[in-house]
Amino acid sequence: MSTTEPIQREMMRCGRMPAPSNVSEDGRSFVRNGQTWSFRTAPQLDAGTCAGFASTLPEVLEVVQAYPQWKERTLTEWLGELPTKNLLTSLSMIDAGKVIVEERRREKAKEGGGG
């Protein structure tokens, strides 16, 4: 995220960036130097933490690296110990999110005639 321009980070509603002070009444845009910018996320989805920052946290990396092992049912062997409850919960959450995304893609493909 450090290579992303500040205006773009504000548009992504990155929680690590200060919120623009001149947000429109509907909360969907703001004005900077006479130009109107639209947010890339819905107002109610403001992040508490920047996604670029969060994705580099050791806890997040551990879950991402453990996911394939969990799917193959080799997690305990890979870890060399029993997984923690937090790790198992995180893996379940990622899997559930993946299922939801795949279902939405299939629905969109049906609506759009397969493409």
Backbone as a ProteinNet text record, in pm:
[ID]
protein_1_A
[PRIMARY]
MSTTEPIQREMMRCGRMPAPSNVSEDGRSFVRNGQTWSFRTAPQLDAGTCAGFASTLPEVLEVVQAYPQWKERTLTEWLGELPTKNLLTSLSMIDAGKVIVEERRREKAKEGGGG
[TERTIARY]
81.9	0	85.6	212.2	295	318.2	299	316.3	187	77.3	-51.7	-64.3	-107.8	-123.9	-223.4	-199.9	-292.6	-437.7	-460.6	-599.1	-664.6	-588.4	-642.5	-671.1	-584.4	-608.3	-731.7	-752.7	-873.4	-996.5	-988	-1100.4	-1130.5	-1029.1	-1049.7	-1099	-1106	-1148.7	-1058.1	-928.3	-830	-834.4	-849.9	-863.7	-741.6	-625.9	-504.9	-491.8	-579.9	-578	-685.1	-655.7	-761	-876.8	-996.1	-1113.8	-1116.7	-1155.7	-1168	-1270	-1243.3	-1330.9	-1453	-1448.6	-1558.8	-1634.6	-1684.7	-1760.6	-1901.5	-1956.1	-2090.7	-2193.9	-2314.6	-2420.9	-2455.5	-2449.8	-2482.7	-2364.6	-2247.2	-2131.1	-2060.4	-2093.2	-2036.2	-1921.5	-1895	-1788.2	-1734.2	-1624.2	-1568	-1503.2	-1477.5	-1419.6	-1277.4	-1185.8	-1045.6	-999.1	-952.3	-903.4	-1006.3	-1132	-1238.7	-1286.2	-1227.2	-1266.7	-1337.8	-1447	-1522.8	-1466.1	-1440.3	-1387.5	-1491.1	-1515	-1608.6	-1531.6	-1590.6	-1530.2	-1544.6	-1448.2	-1453.4	-1527.3	-1560.4	-1637.9	-1759.1	-1859.3	-1979.1	-1945.5	-2012.9	-1981.9	-1982.9	-2073.7	-2082	-1970.3	-1886.8	-1780.5	-1643.5	-1637.9	-1509.3	-1423.8	-1300.4	-1209.7	-1151.5	-1135.5	-1065.7	-915.9	-874.7	-734.1	-720.5	-614.5	-588.3	-564.7	-628.9	-615.1	-470.4	-397.5	-257.2	-173.8	-203.8	-133.7	-174.9	-305.5	-356.8	-306.6	-290.1	-248.4	-102.8	-27.3	112.4	132.6	26.8	37.8	74.4	160.3	199.7	82.1	-19.7	-136.3	-210.3	-218.4	-286.6	-205	-74.5	12.2	6.8	-0.3	-8.2	-134.1	-245	-371.2	-365.8	-313.2	-304.1	-214.5	-103	-11.1	-69.3	-148	-205	-326.7	-391	-516.5	-503.6	-404.7	-395.5	-374.4	-299.1	-276.2	-405.3	-482.1	-610.5	-705.5	-708.7	-796.4	-756	-626.9	-577	-575.9	-619.3	-624.8	-486.5	-387.5	-250.7	-199.1	-288.8	-250.2	-166.9	-207.8	-134.2	7.3	21.3	154.6	239.9	178.7	250.3	295.3	207.2	239.8	337.4	329.6	410	347	224.8	149.2	2.1	-82.3	-224.7	-249	-336.9	-366.9	-446	-428.6	-502.3	-647.4	-731.8	-873.1	-884.6	-802.9	-807.4	-771	-669.3	-629.4	-741	-800	-908.8	-1029.8	-1060.5	-1171.5	-1142.3	-1021.1	-982.1	-988.4	-942.3	-946.8	-1090.6	-1177.8	-1319.6	-1382.4	-1345.3	-1399.8	-1355	-1228.1	-1178	-1249.1	-1267	-1333.5	-1478.2	-1546.8	-1685.6	-1692.6	-1599.7	-1595.6	-1569.3	-1482	-1451.2	-1575.1	-1649.5	-1771.9	-1872.4	-1887.4	-1980.4	-1938.8	-1811.1	-1762.4	-1788.1	-1760.9	-1783.3	-1931.5	-2018.5	-2162.8	-2207.4	-2156.2	-2192.6	-2143.3	-2024.5	-1973.7	-2063.1	-2105.4	-2194.8	-2327.5	-2382.3	-2507.7	-2493.8	-2383.7	-2360.1	-2344	-2277	-2257.6	-2393.6	-2481.7	-2616	-2694	-2687	-2760.1	-2707.4	-2577.8	-2515.4	-2505.7	-2568.2	-2565.1	-2437.6	-2372.2	-2255.2	-2123.5	-2120.6	-1992.7	-1976.8
-120	0	125.4	113.5	232.8	292.4	213.7	265.9	322.2	303.7	355.7	501.4	583.5	726	747.2	849.8	875.6	891.9	957.1	976.7	842.4	748.5	616.1	540.6	555.8	489.2	546.6	676.9	736.4	680.8	663.6	610.2	466.5	390.9	253.6	246.9	362.7	373.3	293.1	303.6	236.1	294.8	208.8	255.6	327.1	309.7	375.6	517.9	556.6	690.6	774.1	901	984.6	998.7	1000	1014.5	1154.5	1167.7	1300.3	1383.2	1510.7	1596.1	1644.3	1638.6	1694.1	1584.2	1486.5	1375.3	1423.5	1374.7	1413.8	1367.5	1423.3	1388.1	1240.2	1178.7	1035.9	947.1	1006.9	932.3	852.8	879.7	800.6	868.8	993.3	1064	1177.6	1237.4	1355	1441.9	1566.8	1660.1	1692.3	1689.3	1723.8	1808.7	1928.6	2020.1	2041.2	2056.1	2082.3	1960.3	1844.2	1722.2	1628.8	1567.1	1473.9	1333.5	1268.3	1131.5	1041.3	924.9	828	724.6	684.4	579.1	446.5	358.4	227.3	126	160.2	70.2	144.1	68.7	129.3	196.6	305.6	378.1	292.5	196.6	115.8	13.1	0.7	-98.7	-38.3	79.3	139.6	41.5	28	-65.9	-4.5	-85.1	-42	-49.8	-131.7	-150.9	-162.6	-109.5	-115.9	-261.3	-305.6	-444.4	-478.1	-385.6	-409.9	-435.8	-364	-383.5	-515.5	-539.7	-659.4	-786.8	-783.4	-905.4	-941.8	-853.5	-884.4	-926.9	-930.3	-970.8	-1118.8	-1156.7	-1297.4	-1392.3	-1348.8	-1434.1	-1462.6	-1362.2	-1379	-1470	-1448	-1531.8	-1677.8	-1699.7	-1836.2	-1906.1	-1835.8	-1895.5	-1925.1	-1831.6	-1851.9	-1971.1	-1982	-2093.3	-2226.1	-2222.5	-2344.8	-2394.6	-2308.1	-2343.9	-2468.2	-2473.6	-2595.1	-2722.8	-2712.3	-2828.8	-2870.9	-2773.3	-2800.2	-2868.9	-2821.3	-2881	-3025.4	-3053.6	-3188.8	-3277.6	-3220.7	-3292.7	-3336.4	-3250.7	-3278.1	-3166.1	-3088.9	-2970.8	-3006.6	-3104.3	-3141.2	-3185.9	-3265.5	-3310	-3191.8	-3101.3	-2984.3	-2892.4	-2872.8	-2786.6	-2854.7	-2985.4	-3057.6	-3055.7	-3007.4	-3002.2	-2984	-2993.1	-2970.1	-2822.6	-2792.8	-2652.8	-2588	-2457.6	-2384.3	-2364.8	-2335.9	-2309.9	-2187.6	-2084.3	-1964.3	-1995.1	-2078.9	-2114.9	-2191.9	-2288	-2366	-2278.3	-2186	-2093.9	-2007	-1955	-1870.7	-1948.3	-2071.4	-2154.6	-2181.5	-2206.5	-2228.1	-2103.3	-1987.7	-1862.1	-1837.3	-1863	-1844.8	-1940.3	-2063.8	-2161.5	-2121	-2074.4	-2029.8	-1911.2	-1817.9	-1703.2	-1745.6	-1841.7	-1893.5	-1956.8	-2031.6	-2094.3	-1988	-1883.4	-1775.3	-1708	-1678.5	-1614.6	-1704.5	-1832.6	-1926.3	-1935	-1934.4	-1937.9	-1812.7	-1697.8	-1572.5	-1571.6	-1625.6	-1633.7	-1721.6	-1834.9	-1924.6	-1855.8	-1782.8	-1711.4	-1606.2	-1530.6	-1428.3	-1491.8	-1606.3	-1675.3	-1719.9	-1768	-1809.6	-1689.6	-1577	-1457.2	-1400.9	-1409.7	-1352.2	-1449.2	-1564.5	-1660.2	-1741.7	-1757.3	-1843.4	-1771.2	-1641.5	-1572.9	-1473.8
0	0	0	37.8	44.4	-93.5	-201.8	-336.5	-393	-323.1	-367.7	-326.5	-420.8	-393.1	-279	-195.8	-84.1	-127.7	-240.8	-285.8	-315.8	-370.8	-399.4	-270.3	-171.3	-43.2	24.3	10.6	67.2	-3.3	-135	-211.5	-172.2	-129.4	-86.1	57.7	122.8	261.8	353	327.9	409.7	550.1	649.1	786.9	840.7	774.7	822	766.8	676.9	620.3	689.4	714.4	773.2	675.2	728.1	642.4	582.5	457.8	396.8	473.9	485.6	566.1	488.5	356.9	277.7	203.1	279.4	222.9	190.3	78.7	36.3	138	127.3	222.5	219.1	100.9	91.9	130.7	155.5	200.3	93	-34.2	-142.6	-217.1	-188.3	-259.7	-174.5	-221.2	-156.5	-264.1	-231	-327	-285	-380.7	-357.6	-475	-447.5	-550.8	-661.9	-623.2	-719.2	-796.1	-772.3	-842.3	-745.3	-792.5	-710.2	-728.1	-616.3	-615.3	-551.1	-609.6	-552.7	-472.5	-359.6	-280	-353.7	-334.8	-399.1	-314.1	-192.5	-106.9	-55.2	-17	38.5	171	203.8	327.5	452.8	462.2	583.4	592.7	489.5	490.3	520.3	579.4	612.6	691	649.2	714.9	840.8	942.3	1062.3	1040.7	946.5	913.7	763.8	710.2	567.7	526.7	420.3	374.9	341	282.3	249.8	373.9	480.9	607.2	671.4	676.2	742.6	676	544.1	474	500.4	563.7	594.9	740	817.5	957.4	966.7	1061.6	1074.6	1093.3	1165.9	1189.2	1058.6	973.9	845.2	754.5	750.8	668.9	714.5	844.7	897	846.3	848	803.7	653.5	576.6	431.4	398.8	468.5	444.3	493.1	598.2	654.7	577.8	503.4	436.1	346.2	256.3	172.5	254.5	361.1	447.2	516.3	558.2	622.7	525.9	401.6	300.5	270.5	275.1	246.9	372.1	484.6	613	662.1	634.5	680.9	770.6	826.1	904	1027.1	1102.9	1224.4	1190.2	1085.9	1044.1	998.9	925.3	873.8	987.8	1085.3	1199.5	1295.9	1306.5	1404.6	1542.7	1551.5	1676.7	1643	1744.3	1720.4	1689.6	1594	1563.9	1677.4	1692.9	1795.4	1750.8	1845.2	1815.6	1723.7	1747.8	1663.8	1519.4	1499.8	1364.1	1294.9	1362.9	1303.5	1270	1359.2	1333.6	1212.6	1203.7	1090.6	959.9	960.8	840.7	798.2	894.5	863.3	803.5	856.3	804.8	661	633.3	496.6	401.7	444.2	358.8	332.3	434.1	416.5	321.3	335	244.1	101	83.1	-49.4	-112.5	-34.6	-84	-128.4	-49.6	-83.8	-214.3	-229.4	-352.3	-472.7	-459.9	-570.2	-606.9	-505.8	-532.8	-606.3	-565.8	-633.3	-777.5	-801.6	-938.8	-1024.6	-969.7	-1045.1	-1075	-977.1	-997.5	-1106.3	-1103.2	-1205.4	-1343.3	-1348.2	-1475.7	-1532.2	-1445	-1490.4	-1542.1	-1469	-1508.3	-1639.7	-1658.4	-1778.5	-1894.3	-1883.2	-1991.7	-1996.8	-1880.5	-1875.1	-1883.4	-1899.3	-1912.6	-1813.4
[MASK]
+++++++++++++++++++++++++++++++++++++++++++++++++++++++++++++++++++++++++++++++++++++++++++++++++++++++++++++++++++

